[in-house]
């Protein structure tokens, strides 16, 4: 009766698969930089975010992965609705008015806080979401789902960085900018019902006319 949970706990504590994925991922990023694309530091950092999600994903399960992806969808959607409203409170400690940097920080901070809270609630409420009958396929499926989650998280982060004054130059020069934009387009298209008055600028600014900085 307890063999399967015990095996699962051992698998989750085993660092070898995560370590292998991390090493292979970093090697792939370096190969991409030196042999395929002239990547900037911001792009390499965001690709490392994707690798990190993959390393985590191989220790999780399919249901946990789907829930995490859904929670990121919800958190970012709510943040896109309310980031302007809370921007004055986010900017208050910095002693200035609301500018693009504060709006970007507001969106990013709200997304992270909401996603983290939802993750905690989900993990406390549903402690075991594994499907024992799938065996290792449960972990492999989770790896693929966390890969998608990592790509979405990196795309949202890239877009958020580019919205502020301090990050727009690195954002605009990035070789992976079109790829991140395609991911973001699919994401906010799936959330479009949340914005009856039109999509928020933080989602669409890179598709509109160039903004003066």
Beta strands, then each sheet from edge to edge (+ up, - down):
end
